[in-house]
Amino acid sequence: MDNTAVKSLKLPSFNGEHKTFQVWWTRFLAYAGVFGFAKALREGGESIMPQTDETDFDATTAQGKLIEAAKKRNAIAMANMTVAFSSEGTIALVYEAMTDDWPGGLAHKVVAMLKKKYQPQDSMTKVELRKRLAMVSMKKKENPSTLFEQLSAIKNRYNTSTKKIEEEELMAVVISVPYTHLRAHDTP
């Protein structure tokens, strides 16, 4: 990617709404990949990170250079999340990730809190998913693509890297929605 294209990328902002989280997260991960701080967002953080921000290390050694790079990725990730978050609730997650050991915060902790809040994997989430799938509908003379838009929104909200909605469930929803968009003379 040339420098002009990279410079034109804009940091995606997040307003704290559940319905926008998955799209924002996907864009934010892509942004993090381009700007080199995606490793700092991984679950559990980078294994090379020191115990505290003040831990001494020799930055002239190979190991020290790796540590320094990991700390820099974390700082860049925290700065980008701080700028990306536009609600008090999301900024509060940044504050919660700040500790005496890491006054600037740890990005992976913010990510863990985001996922707990916006992508919980509990029984209530399964109930909400079933409810949302049952609400998929299409109005008379509406384009069938609206069904697939609704299903995409549901997939965006409930699919995670470890859990995916089964294709059979989605097909069952499509089949069960009455096709009322057909004109009266088109029906047998």
Secondary structure by P-SEA (a helix, b strand, c coil): ccaaaaaaccbbbbcccccaaaaaaaaaaaaaaaaccccccccccccccccccccccccccaaaaaaaaaaaaaaaaaaaaaaacccaaaaaaaaaacccccccccaaaaaaaaaaacccccaaaaaaaaaaaaacccccccccaaaaaaaaaaaaacccccccccaaaaaaaaaacccccccccccc
